[in-house]
Structure formats: C-alpha cells, structure tokens
Amino acid sequence: MTATDIHGTIDAVWRIESAKLIAGLTRMVRDVGLAEDLAQEALVCALEKWPELGIPEKPGAWLMATAKHRALDQLRRRQMLERKHEELGREMEAKELAVPDFNAALDDDIGDDLLRLIFIACHPVLSSEARTALTLRLLGGLTTDEIARAFLVPEATIAQRIVRAKKTLAQEHIPFEVPRGDELPRRLASVLSVIYLIFNEGYSATAGDDWMRPALCEDALRLGRILAELAPGEAEAHGLVALMEIQASRSAARTGPEGRPVLLLDQDRARWDRLLIRRGLQALERADALGEARGPYALQAAIAACHARAVVADETDWARIVEVYGELAQVMPSPIVELNRAVAVGMASGPAAALELVDELNTEPALKGYHLLPSVRGDLLAKLHRYDEAQAECERAASMTRNARERELLLERAREFAARSGNS
C-alpha cells in the first residue's frame, strides 16, 4: 500500500471514528475542546506511524488507546502541578490523586457518549451559527475549511465560531449528559433544528453558484439517523429523518444536465430514489407508532410523503396536503407555512383562491426580503394570465435571492412571462 493509499485510509477512518472518539474522550476529560485536541493528537500520531507500521486491525481502538494515554499523561501533569501549589489533607489528597479508570470507561456504551456529544454541540447557550459549525466539526468530521466552503464564509470566521463555542461550553460548565425531564424537549428541539439547518443548506443553498450541496445533505442525514437510533422513543427525531429521507430522494431529479434547477412538478419522478422514499415512509411509521401527536417535522414529512406516493404530479393529493399544512400551522405558526399552504390551495382550489391568501402575507415583516413570496405570487399571476405583473414579481424575486442558479431560473421565468404578455 502506497503512502497515498494509507493517508486516504486514515482520512476515511477519521471520518468514521472521529465522532465516537471525541465523544468517549469528552466523557473522560469533561472538556469538549480538550477532547478534540486529544483526538487530533491521536490522528497526527497515526499519520506518523501507520505508514511505517501499517493500518491496525482495529484502527478506531488504536486511536482511542493513543488518545487515552495522552489524556492520562495530561491528568498526571495537572495533578503534579496541583500538588505543588496546594496543601491538602490526606483524605483530600487521596481523592485528588485518584486516576479515573479509563479502561472501564471504554467499555461503556459508545452510543450514550455520541448522544451526549450531540446535545453538547447543539446546546442553546451557543448561537445557531456556532452550533452548526461545532456539530459539523465534532460529529460530521469536517475540517474548518470544508465547513467554510460549504457555507460560503471565510475560514477564519468558522474557526472563530468553533473556538468561541468550545470556550463558552467550558466557561458555562455545560455537563456532558443527556438532558432529562422538562429540559429534554427544549434541548431536543435545538438538536433537530441544527441538523435540519445543515440539511436545508445542502438541499437549497442560500447563496453561491450551486443549487445544491449534496455533501451537507449526506452529513445531516447521517447525524439524523444516528440521533434517531440513539433516541428511539423520540417521535420528532424519526419525523425529521423521514422528512430528510424523502426530500433527499428527489436529489437526482432536482437539477438538469447543466446544474440548472428543476422544480418539483417538472421533475422526472422515475429518477427519485425509491429506497430513500421507503426508508422515509418507514421512519414516519416509526414516529406515528409512538402514539404522540405529530410534531412539525413529522407533519412536514407527511406532506413530503404525499408527493412521494404520487407516481406522476397529477396524482398528488393536494387536498390532503392543504389539510396537513393546516395542522402544521396550528403546531408551528409561521408566515412561511402559510405561504406554502397557499401554494397547496392554489393546486387544490385554483390560483385565484391562493392569490388572496398570498396577498394577505405581503405585510408580514418576517417575509420582507424573502424571495419566494414574489416568486409564488408571480406564478399565481401567470396562471391568471396577468403576465405583466407576473414578470415584475419574478424580476423582484430574482433581485432578492443570493443563489445564482435560482436567480437564473427566476429571470428565465420573467422572460417567458414577458413573451406571453407580448402575445396576449
């Protein structure tokens, strides 16, 4: 095996094992920043030794053992320093000098550690941007540069977010534990929102030249699947997985040969991934089997399932989608939910009824600057043969989006409506 092959293998091992490694070390040292440093030191050691010694039979265990020894060394040095500066009674001194049983700790269920790490990385004490960056770093195994390129921000910005996040967690003494009781729903909501934010940025990039960033979708799906298996009794975790699986099933059909966006009703459904759809429907069934009222993610998954079950666009059960959007509006009131419901109303009851609902949203502060509002309005106006107004709305939407591919699509629609207006 060449050095290049070995380095490629090490990179693959790191992607697979890093989250478990950092999670186990965090439980040991109770400091996520130190745990990541120890894991990185073990990686450097592997890069130095594996080309000479070969890949170990159990590379994950090798990395953990190496990091464990370094953690023990640090603990002993820290204890020696404390002994020099503090005078302790014999009982306290014995307690202070006691070395944790790391070998016993390694026998614990690694799943528990991963679940704790997910809750730490997504702790509400951190900003949304920091939670996202830290989650991708610790659980996604992405480098700072990869995260920066994915979100189109400077690498230094991502680095600062990660450093500040780890400092904040240490300063706030955030415990390495899964929240219990009344705190769990609030903390779980934070975790789910971070994972879905990552997925959405991959599914419909907010800026840049690409319509999609598939790697981010894959990372979010992997994190969602892990969370659902580690917390099998949490219905919304299964609901989120269902939603992401079904949406991801359309990926191959969402772009044309040159990367141009293809809207849902125009997609070739033969290109939808039926395996992902089956997995998504199964995840939705798991959520429903828990007997809880559907939450926001499960309801959105139910809407996605209506599309997935339609072999062709004309078979879509738009009346049912309108109903589910009504339920979603009760659970998660939002102008964006109302905008999406209006689109479904337009398909079920005609564009005039939908336009009335959309016009009511024009004064919503939350939708100021939201490019999909004029985009939807333009589409409805075009269906009512009001092409001049439709053209203006699409041009306005194009001026508001930061995604180059989406801007091209909106301007193309504006030109199409202009041509129709000239022929009317």
Residue pairs with C-beta under 8 A, 6 or more apart in sequence:
1 9
1 54
1 55
3 51
6 50
6 51
6 55
7 47
7 51
9 50
9 55
10 43
10 46
10 47
10 50
10 55
10 59
13 46
13 55
13 59
13 60
13 63
14 43
14 141
15 141
16 60
16 141
17 59
17 60
17 63
18 39
18 43
18 138
18 141
19 114
19 117
19 138
19 139
19 140
19 141
20 60
20 110
20 113
20 114
21 39
21 42
21 60
21 63
21 64
21 67
22 32
22 35
22 36
22 39
22 117
22 138
23 35
23 110
23 113
23 114
23 116
23 117
24 64
24 105
24 106
24 108
24 110
24 113
25 34
25 35
25 38
25 39
25 64
25 67
25 68
25 71
26 32
26 35
26 113
26 116
26 117
26 120
26 176
27 105
27 108
27 113
27 116
27 176
28 35
28 68
28 71
28 100
28 102
28 105
29 35
29 38
29 71
29 74
29 75
30 176
31 170
32 117
32 120
32 121
32 138
32 166
32 169
32 170
32 176
33 166
33 167
33 169
33 170
34 74
36 137
36 138
36 166
38 67
38 70
38 71
38 74
39 63
39 67
41 66
41 67
41 70
42 63
42 64
42 66
42 67
42 70
43 63
45 66
46 59
46 62
46 63
46 66
50 56
56 62
64 106
68 102
68 106
71 102
72 99
72 102
75 99
75 100
76 99
79 96
79 97
82 96
83 93
83 96
83 97
88 96
111 229
111 230
112 178
112 230
114 139
114 226
114 230
115 178
115 227
115 230
115 231
116 176
116 177
116 178
117 138
117 139
117 176
118 135
118 139
118 191
118 223
118 226
118 227
118 230
119 177
119 178
119 179
119 187
119 191
120 169
120 174
120 176
121 131
121 134
121 135
121 138
121 139
121 194
122 131
122 135
122 187
122 190
122 191
122 194
123 131
123 169
123 174
123 187
123 190
124 186
124 187
124 190
125 168
125 169
125 172
125 174
126 134
126 165
126 168
126 169
127 161
128 193
128 194
128 197
129 161
130 161
130 162
130 164
130 165
130 168
131 165
131 190
131 194
132 151
132 194
132 197
132 198
133 147
133 158
133 161
133 162
133 165
134 161
134 162
134 165
134 166
135 194
135 195
135 198
135 223
136 142
136 146
136 147
136 150
136 198
136 219
137 144
137 147
137 162
139 223
139 226
140 198
140 219
140 222
140 223
142 150
142 219
144 155
144 158
144 159
144 162
145 155
147 158
148 154
148 155
148 157
148 158
150 201
150 202
150 213
150 215
150 216
151 158
151 201
152 207
152 208
178 184
179 186
179 187
179 188
188 231
188 234
188 236
188 237
189 236
191 227
192 227
192 236
192 237
192 240
192 297
195 220
195 223
195 224
195 227
195 240
196 220
196 240
196 243
196 244
196 297
198 216
198 219
198 220
198 223
199 216
199 217
199 220
199 221
199 224
199 244
199 247
199 248
201 213
201 216
202 212
202 213
202 214
202 215
202 216
202 217
202 218
202 219
202 220
203 212
203 217
203 247
203 248
203 251
204 211
204 212
204 403
205 211
205 212
205 213
205 403
206 402
206 403
207 402
207 403
208 402
208 403
208 404
209 404
209 405
210 259
210 405
211 254
211 255
211 259
211 260
211 261
211 403
211 405
211 406
212 251
212 254
212 255
214 251
217 244
217 248
217 251
220 244
221 241
221 244
221 245
221 248
224 237
224 240
224 241
224 244
225 241
227 234
227 237
227 241
228 234
228 237
228 238
228 240
228 241
228 283
228 286
231 237
232 286
233 290
235 287
235 288
235 290
235 292
235 294
235 295
235 298
236 287
236 295
236 296
236 297
236 298
238 283
238 284
238 286
238 287
238 290
238 298
239 283
239 284
239 287
239 294
239 295
239 296
239 297
239 298
239 299
239 300
239 301
240 297
240 301
241 280
241 283
242 280
242 281
242 282
242 283
242 284
242 287
242 297
242 298
242 301
242 304
242 305
243 280
243 297
243 298
243 300
243 301
243 304
244 280
245 276
245 277
245 279
245 280
245 283
246 276
246 277
246 280
246 281
246 301
246 304
246 305
246 307
246 308
247 304
248 273
248 276
249 272
249 273
249 274
249 275
249 276
249 277
249 280
249 308
250 264
250 267
250 272
250 273
251 273
252 271
252 272
252 273
253 262
253 267
253 268
253 269
253 271
253 272
254 261
254 262
254 267
255 261
255 262
256 262
259 405
260 405
260 408
260 409
261 405
261 406
261 409
263 409
264 307
264 313
265 313
269 310
269 311
269 312
269 313
272 308
277 308
280 301
280 304
280 305
280 308
281 305
281 308
283 301
284 298
284 301
284 302
284 305
287 294
287 298
287 301
288 294
288 298
294 302
294 327
294 331
295 331
296 328
296 331
296 332
299 324
299 327
299 328
299 331
299 332
300 328
302 324
303 321
303 324
303 325
303 328
306 316
306 317
306 320
306 321
306 324
307 316
309 317
310 316
310 317
316 347
318 344
318 347
318 348
319 348
321 344
321 347
321 348
322 341
322 344
322 345
322 348
325 337
325 340
325 341
325 344
326 341
328 337
328 341
329 337
329 338
329 341
334 366
335 361
335 364
335 366
335 367
336 366
336 367
336 370
338 357
338 361
339 358
339 361
339 367
339 372
339 373
339 376
341 357
342 354
342 357
342 358
342 361
342 376
343 354
343 376
345 353
345 354
345 357
346 353
346 354
346 355
346 380
346 383
351 380
351 381
351 383
351 384
352 384
354 380
355 377
355 380
355 381
355 384
358 373
358 376
358 377
358 380
359 377
361 367
361 373
362 373
367 373
369 400
370 400
371 397
371 398
371 400
371 401
371 406
371 410
372 397
373 397
374 393
374 394
374 396
374 397
374 400
375 393
375 394
375 397
375 410
377 393
378 389
378 390
378 391
378 392
378 393
378 394
378 397
378 413
378 414
378 417
379 390
379 413
381 387
381 389
381 390
381 393
382 390
382 413
382 417
382 420
385 424
387 417
387 418
387 420
387 421
387 424
388 417
388 421
390 417
391 414
391 417
391 418
391 421
394 410
394 411
394 413
394 414
394 417
395 410
395 411
395 414
397 410
398 406
398 407
398 410
398 411
398 414
401 407
401 410
